[in-house]
Amino acid sequence: MTSTTVSGAAPGTLAAATPPGRDRYVDLLRVASLGVVIAGHWLMAAPVLGPDGGTRVTNVLALVPQLRPMTWLLQVMPVFFLVGGFAHATALASIRRRGGGYADFARSRTARLLRPAAAFLAVWLVLALGAGLTGQDDGLARVALRTAVQPLWFLGVYLALVALAPAMWRLHRRFGALVPVALLAVAAGVDVLRFTGHPRVAVLNLLVIWAGVHQLGFFYADGTLQRGGRRLALLLAGAGLGAVLLLTGVGPYPVSMVGVPGEAVSNMSPPTVALAAHAVWLIGLVLLLREPALRLLARARVWRAVVAANGLAMTAFLWHLTAAFVVLAAFGGLAVAAPGSVGWWLTRPLWLGAAALVTAVLVAAFRRFDEPRPTVITAGSPVRAAVGATLCTLGVLGISTVGFGALLAGHSATLLVVPVTAPAALALIALGAGLLRAAPPHPGRR
């Protein structure tokens, strides 16, 4: 839900108070995209028994290559960034109507994401310290400590787009479609350099490609994509899918739209032009489904379910891998069926159900950190807010890169071109959040 959500209100109350002009489809897309990502992560996790009898985790796509085309439907992160563009455009308009500026926008949107993330990171920091002090930082525990925070990469990129959103909106108003076209051209140039002996430059596409998808959300916010109707939707879906087929069939790009262990190139980390084409076809599909979805969302029961799920989605996303590792720790010894086999598929409902149950428990415990708060209009400094948002972005990307494994041993990883440790990444987040902290509000402004 956006800033119109009332903190602490029951889903039924919120659903009944929905303004007539609200685009309910956006709320459904947000929930559905995060839900599919969660289910996809659970399905890709393939626990197998190692030679020593211990459980290790691999990716089923690495073991069963025939499943990789499924990622053309399951890789729905572009939908989340499309929704992000829409949400940022509407939030900007709302804040400006109340006399707010860049600092108000950056602070409110960043805080909305950092509150639940801070609780999540605090718990994992305590677990990492405990594992290190007791000598249990090995085996499955070390995998969990390094892996559970990896999905925060998307949060880091999203925070970067929050910082850039006002400037990108101005570019959208002035240049329209030229902006995503230019970003696509830059992304193609980065890929050329990537495949001609300059792999380090590929990290630029982490921002460039997701900024392009986010920019398309502005076209949804101003109604351009909807006015294009079925014809535009079919054009985007057909052109995007055709480009994906060409790039993966003839070009140098892998079929999978997520990273696969052992592959020389990943379409996802960092993203490639193939993923950009995938985003285009997926957005076309989303537009084709809009009208039937809106008819479904007009039903009170369906809309109440979407409202309720929206209040839980981000918390569920943060904790879903934690839940998976809890299940692995409890029942990992039962991972005897070969991934992709009939026995493996038959056990998937049990695996998904157990992970969902543990996630539900974690959501019940931590959802209060994800409750929205009203935006307070202040006289904050735009420069201070921009620096704060940048530090938060770097910190979140840093912790997602290095993880909490071997914390007390000083484990580090490379963020862009700089080595980073978990304590350094957390310090960046704390410093950035401090800079974003609200100044005293103007009387009567909320």
matplotlib code that plots the C-alpha trace (Angstrom):
import matplotlib.pyplot as plt

x = [0.0, 1.1, 1.1, -2.7, -2.4, -3.3, -0.8, -2.3, -5.7, -7.2, -7.2, -11.0, -11.0, -8.4, -10.2, -13.4, -11.7, -10.1, -10.4, -12.4, -9.5, -6.9, -5.2, -5.8, -3.8, -0.6, -1.2, -1.8, 1.3, 3.4, 2.1, 2.3, 5.8, 7.2, 5.2, 6.5, 10.1, 9.7, 8.3, 10.9, 13.7, 12.2, 11.8, 15.4, 16.9, 17.9, 19.1, 21.3, 23.3, 27.0, 29.6, 30.0, 26.2, 25.7, 23.2, 24.4, 22.3, 22.6, 20.5, 18.1, 18.7, 22.4, 21.4, 18.4, 19.1, 15.7, 14.0, 15.8, 13.2, 10.8, 12.6, 11.0, 7.9, 9.3, 11.8, 9.3, 11.5, 11.0, 7.4, 8.4, 10.6, 7.8, 5.5, 8.3, 8.3, 4.6, 4.8, 7.6, 5.7, 2.6, 4.5, 6.4, 3.1, 1.6, 4.6, 4.8, 1.1, 1.8, 4.7, 7.4, 10.6, 13.4, 14.4, 10.9, 10.6, 14.0, 13.6, 10.0, 10.7, 14.0, 12.7, 9.8, 12.2, 14.9, 12.7, 11.9, 15.4, 17.0, 15.1, 16.1, 19.8, 19.8, 18.6, 21.1, 23.9, 23.1, 23.0, 26.3, 28.0, 26.6, 27.7, 31.2, 31.6, 30.5, 32.4, 29.3, 30.1, 30.5, 28.5, 24.9, 25.1, 27.8, 25.8, 22.8, 24.8, 26.1, 23.0, 20.0, 20.9, 21.7, 18.2, 18.8, 20.7, 17.3, 16.6, 20.0, 19.2, 15.7, 17.1, 19.4, 16.3, 14.6, 17.5, 17.3, 13.5, 12.9, 15.6, 14.4, 10.8, 11.9, 13.7, 10.6, 8.5, 10.9, 12.1, 9.6, 10.5, 13.9, 15.0, 14.5, 15.8, 19.0, 19.3, 18.9, 21.6, 23.9, 23.2, 24.0, 27.3, 28.1, 27.4, 29.7, 32.5, 31.6, 32.0, 35.1, 37.4, 36.2, 33.9, 34.2, 32.2, 29.2, 28.3, 27.1, 24.0, 22.9, 21.7, 21.2, 18.9, 16.8, 16.5, 15.2, 12.5, 11.7, 11.4, 8.6, 6.7, 6.5, 4.7, 2.2, 1.8, 0.9, -1.4, 0.7, 0.9, -2.8, -3.8, -1.8, -4.4, -4.1, -2.1, 0.7, 0.7, 1.0, 3.7, 5.8, 5.2, 6.0, 9.0, 10.4, 9.9, 11.3, 14.4, 14.8, 14.7, 17.2, 19.6, 19.6, 19.4, 21.9, 23.6, 26.0, 23.4, 22.3, 18.7, 18.1, 17.0, 18.5, 22.1, 23.0, 26.1, 28.8, 27.7, 30.2, 27.6, 24.6, 21.7, 20.9, 24.0, 24.7, 21.7, 22.2, 20.3, 18.7, 17.1, 16.0, 14.3, 12.7, 11.4, 9.8, 7.9, 6.9, 5.5, 3.5, 2.1, 1.2, -0.7, -2.6, -3.8, -4.8, -8.5, -9.4, -7.4, -9.3, -12.6, -11.5, -10.2, -13.6, -14.8, -14.7, -13.3, -10.5, -9.5, -9.4, -7.0, -4.7, -4.8, -3.9, -1.1, 0.3, 0.8, 2.9, 4.7, 7.9, 8.3, 7.8, 10.3, 13.0, 12.5, 11.6, 15.2, 15.6, 12.5, 14.0, 17.1, 15.1, 13.3, 16.7, 18.2, 15.2, 14.6, 17.7, 18.5, 15.3, 16.8, 17.4, 15.5, 17.6, 16.6, 14.3, 13.3, 9.7, 10.4, 11.8, 8.7, 6.4, 8.1, 7.9, 4.5, 5.8, 8.9, 6.9, 4.3, 6.9, 8.8, 5.5, 4.5, 7.8, 7.7, 4.2, 5.5, 8.4, 6.0, 3.8, 6.8, 8.3, 5.4, 5.1, 8.4, 6.8, 3.8, 3.8, 4.0, 2.7, 5.2, 6.3, 7.0, 10.2, 12.8, 15.4, 18.5, 18.4, 22.1, 22.1, 19.2, 21.0, 24.2, 22.2, 20.3, 23.6, 25.2, 22.2, 22.3, 26.0, 25.6, 22.7, 24.5, 27.6, 25.8, 24.1, 27.4, 29.5, 26.9, 27.4, 29.5, 32.9, 32.0, 34.5, 37.2, 36.8, 35.4, 35.3, 33.9, 34.3, 31.6, 32.1, 35.9, 36.2, 36.6, 33.8, 33.1, 29.8, 30.5, 31.6, 28.4, 26.2, 28.0, 27.3, 23.6, 23.5, 25.3, 23.0, 19.9, 21.2, 21.7, 18.2, 16.7, 13.9, 14.4, 11.7, 8.5, 6.8, 3.7, 0.6, 2.4, 1.9]
y = [0.0, 3.6, 6.5, 6.5, 3.4, 4.0, 2.5, -0.3, -0.4, -3.8, -4.9, -4.9, -1.3, -0.3, -2.1, -0.4, 3.0, 2.6, 5.8, 5.3, 6.4, 4.0, 1.7, -1.6, -3.5, -1.9, -3.3, -6.8, -6.6, -5.7, -8.6, -11.1, -10.1, -10.6, -13.7, -15.3, -14.3, -16.0, -19.2, -19.2, -19.0, -21.9, -24.0, -23.3, -24.3, -27.9, -29.5, -32.5, -34.9, -34.5, -37.3, -36.7, -37.1, -33.4, -31.2, -28.7, -26.4, -26.0, -24.6, -27.0, -25.0, -26.1, -29.7, -29.7, -27.4, -28.2, -26.1, -22.9, -21.6, -21.5, -18.4, -16.5, -16.6, -16.8, -13.9, -11.2, -8.7, -6.3, -6.1, -4.9, -2.1, -1.1, -0.8, 1.2, 3.7, 4.2, 4.4, 7.0, 9.2, 9.2, 9.8, 12.7, 14.3, 13.8, 15.3, 18.3, 19.0, 19.4, 21.7, 19.1, 18.6, 16.2, 15.6, 14.7, 12.2, 10.6, 10.3, 8.9, 6.3, 5.2, 4.9, 2.8, 0.2, 0.5, -0.1, -3.7, -4.3, -3.0, -5.5, -8.3, -7.3, -6.9, -10.5, -11.9, -9.9, -11.5, -14.9, -14.3, -13.2, -16.2, -18.6, -17.1, -17.0, -20.6, -22.0, -23.0, -20.8, -23.6, -26.0, -25.1, -22.3, -20.5, -20.9, -19.4, -16.5, -15.6, -16.4, -15.2, -11.5, -11.8, -10.8, -7.4, -6.5, -5.5, -3.3, -1.5, -0.9, 0.3, 2.8, 4.1, 4.6, 6.4, 8.9, 9.4, 9.4, 13.1, 13.8, 10.9, 12.1, 15.5, 13.8, 11.8, 14.9, 16.6, 13.7, 11.0, 7.7, 8.9, 8.3, 4.5, 4.2, 6.0, 3.8, 0.7, 2.0, 2.5, -1.0, -2.4, -0.5, -1.9, -5.4, -5.0, -4.0, -6.9, -9.4, -7.8, -8.2, -5.6, -7.6, -5.2, -2.6, -4.9, -3.7, -0.4, -2.3, -3.0, 0.6, 1.3, -1.5, -1.4, 2.4, 1.8, -0.6, 1.9, 4.6, 2.6, 2.8, 6.5, 5.8, 3.7, 6.5, 9.1, 6.6, 6.3, 2.5, 2.1, 4.4, 2.3, -0.5, -4.0, -3.1, -1.6, -4.5, -7.0, -5.0, -4.9, -8.6, -9.7, -7.5, -8.3, -12.1, -12.1, -10.2, -12.7, -15.6, -14.0, -12.9, -16.3, -18.4, -16.6, -14.2, -14.8, -14.7, -17.8, -19.0, -18.6, -15.2, -15.8, -16.7, -20.3, -21.7, -22.7, -20.5, -18.0, -15.3, -14.4, -12.4, -11.2, -10.3, -7.9, -7.7, -7.8, -6.6, -10.0, -9.3, -5.8, -7.6, -10.0, -7.0, -5.6, -8.8, -9.2, -5.7, -6.4, -9.5, -7.5, -4.9, -7.7, -9.0, -5.7, -5.5, -9.0, -8.5, -5.2, -7.0, -9.6, -6.9, -5.2, -8.1, -7.1, -10.4, -10.4, -6.8, -7.5, -10.3, -8.1, -5.4, -7.9, -9.4, -6.0, -5.4, -8.5, -8.8, -7.0, -8.7, -12.0, -11.2, -10.3, -13.5, -16.1, -17.4, -17.5, -19.7, -22.0, -22.5, -23.2, -26.0, -27.3, -27.3, -29.3, -31.7, -31.5, -35.2, -36.0, -34.5, -37.8, -37.5, -36.3, -32.8, -32.9, -36.5, -37.7, -38.1, -34.6, -33.1, -35.1, -33.6, -30.0, -29.3, -30.4, -28.3, -25.2, -25.7, -26.0, -22.9, -21.0, -22.0, -20.9, -17.6, -17.0, -17.3, -14.9, -12.4, -12.5, -11.7, -8.9, -7.3, -4.4, -3.0, -2.8, -0.6, 2.6, 6.0, 9.3, 11.5, 14.5, 17.6, 19.3, 21.9, 19.2, 19.7, 18.1, 17.6, 15.9, 13.7, 12.7, 11.8, 9.8, 7.9, 7.1, 5.8, 3.6, 2.3, 1.4, -0.1, -2.4, -3.5, -4.1, -6.3, -8.3, -8.9, -9.9, -11.5, -12.4, -15.5, -15.6, -12.3, -12.5, -13.6, -10.3, -11.8, -9.3, -9.1, -6.6, -4.0, -2.3, -2.0, -1.6, -4.4, -4.2, -6.1, -6.6, -4.1, -1.4, -2.0, -1.7, 1.5, 3.0, 2.2, 3.7, 6.8, 7.2, 6.8, 9.4, 11.9, 11.2, 11.7, 14.2, 17.8, 19.3, 19.5, 22.7, 23.3, 21.8, 20.1, 16.4]
z = [0.0, -0.5, 1.8, 2.1, 4.3, 7.9, 10.3, 12.5, 10.8, 10.0, 6.4, 6.2, 7.3, 4.8, 2.0, 2.8, 2.8, -0.6, -2.6, -5.9, -8.0, -6.6, -9.1, -7.3, -9.9, -8.7, -5.2, -6.7, -8.8, -5.7, -3.7, -6.7, -7.7, -4.2, -3.7, -6.9, -6.0, -2.6, -4.1, -6.8, -4.2, -2.3, -5.5, -6.7, -3.3, -3.7, -0.4, -1.1, 1.1, 0.9, 1.1, 4.8, 5.4, 6.0, 4.1, 1.5, -0.6, -4.3, -7.1, -8.9, -12.1, -12.1, -11.7, -14.1, -17.0, -18.6, -15.9, -16.9, -19.4, -16.4, -15.2, -18.1, -16.0, -12.5, -12.8, -12.0, -10.2, -13.2, -12.2, -8.7, -10.1, -12.5, -9.5, -7.8, -10.5, -10.2, -6.4, -6.5, -9.0, -6.9, -3.7, -5.2, -6.3, -2.9, -1.0, -3.4, -2.9, 0.8, 0.3, 0.8, -1.2, -2.0, 1.6, 2.6, -0.3, 0.2, 4.0, 4.0, 1.2, 2.6, 6.2, 4.9, 3.7, 6.3, 9.4, 8.6, 7.2, 10.3, 12.5, 10.1, 10.1, 13.9, 14.4, 11.9, 13.5, 16.9, 15.3, 13.6, 16.8, 18.7, 16.0, 16.0, 19.7, 20.1, 17.2, 15.2, 12.2, 9.8, 7.6, 7.0, 9.6, 7.5, 4.3, 6.1, 7.5, 4.0, 2.0, 4.0, 3.5, -0.3, -1.5, 0.1, -3.2, -4.6, -1.6, -2.2, -5.8, -4.9, -2.4, -5.2, -7.3, -4.5, -4.3, -8.1, -8.5, -8.4, -11.1, -13.2, -13.0, -14.3, -17.2, -17.9, -18.0, -20.4, -22.7, -22.3, -24.1, -24.9, -21.3, -21.2, -24.8, -23.8, -20.7, -22.9, -25.3, -22.3, -21.0, -24.5, -24.5, -21.1, -22.3, -25.3, -23.0, -20.7, -23.5, -25.0, -22.1, -19.5, -17.2, -14.2, -16.1, -16.1, -12.5, -14.0, -15.4, -11.9, -11.8, -15.5, -16.4, -13.2, -13.6, -17.1, -15.8, -13.0, -15.7, -17.4, -14.1, -14.7, -18.0, -16.0, -13.5, -16.1, -17.9, -21.1, -20.9, -20.2, -23.0, -25.4, -24.8, -26.0, -29.1, -27.1, -24.6, -27.5, -29.1, -25.9, -25.1, -28.7, -29.2, -25.7, -26.1, -29.6, -28.3, -25.5, -27.9, -30.2, -27.5, -25.7, -28.9, -31.1, -28.8, -25.9, -23.2, -21.1, -21.1, -17.4, -16.2, -12.8, -11.9, -12.1, -10.4, -12.8, -15.7, -17.0, -17.5, -15.4, -16.8, -13.3, -11.4, -12.8, -15.2, -19.0, -22.0, -22.2, -18.8, -20.1, -23.0, -20.5, -18.5, -21.7, -22.5, -18.9, -18.7, -21.9, -20.3, -17.2, -19.3, -21.1, -17.8, -16.3, -17.3, -16.2, -13.0, -12.2, -12.6, -10.1, -7.7, -7.8, -5.6, -1.9, -0.7, -3.3, -2.5, 1.2, 0.6, -1.5, 1.2, 3.9, 1.8, 1.1, 4.8, 5.0, 1.7, 2.5, 5.9, 4.2, 1.6, 4.2, 6.2, 3.6, 3.3, 7.0, 7.2, 4.5, 6.5, 9.7, 7.7, 6.4, 9.8, 11.2, 8.3, 6.1, 6.7, 4.7, 1.5, -0.2, -3.5, -6.5, -7.5, -10.6, -9.9, -9.4, -5.7, -5.5, -7.2, -4.9, -1.9, -3.1, -1.6, 1.8, 1.4, 0.3, 3.0, 5.8, 4.5, 4.3, 7.8, 9.3, 7.3, 8.7, 12.2, 11.5, 9.8, 12.9, 15.0, 12.9, 10.9, 13.3, 11.9, 8.5, 9.5, 7.4, 9.2, 8.0, 6.1, 8.1, 6.0, 7.3, 6.2, 5.6, 3.5, 0.0, 0.0, 3.4, 2.3, -0.9, 1.0, 3.5, 0.9, -0.9, 2.2, 3.0, -0.6, -0.3, 3.1, 2.0, -1.1, 1.0, 3.5, 0.8, -0.9, 2.2, 4.4, 8.0, 7.5, 9.4, 10.9, 13.8, 11.4, 9.5, 6.3, 3.5, -0.1, -2.9, -3.4, -6.8, -6.4, -2.7, 0.0, 2.5, 5.8, 7.5, 10.3, 7.8, 5.7, 8.8, 9.8, 6.4, 6.9, 10.4, 9.2, 6.2, 8.4, 10.8, 8.0, 6.8, 10.3, 10.2, 11.2, 13.5, 11.5, 10.6, 12.8, 11.2, 8.4, 8.0]

ax = plt.figure().add_subplot(projection="3d")
ax.plot(x, y, z, "-o")
ax.set_aspect("equal")
plt.show()
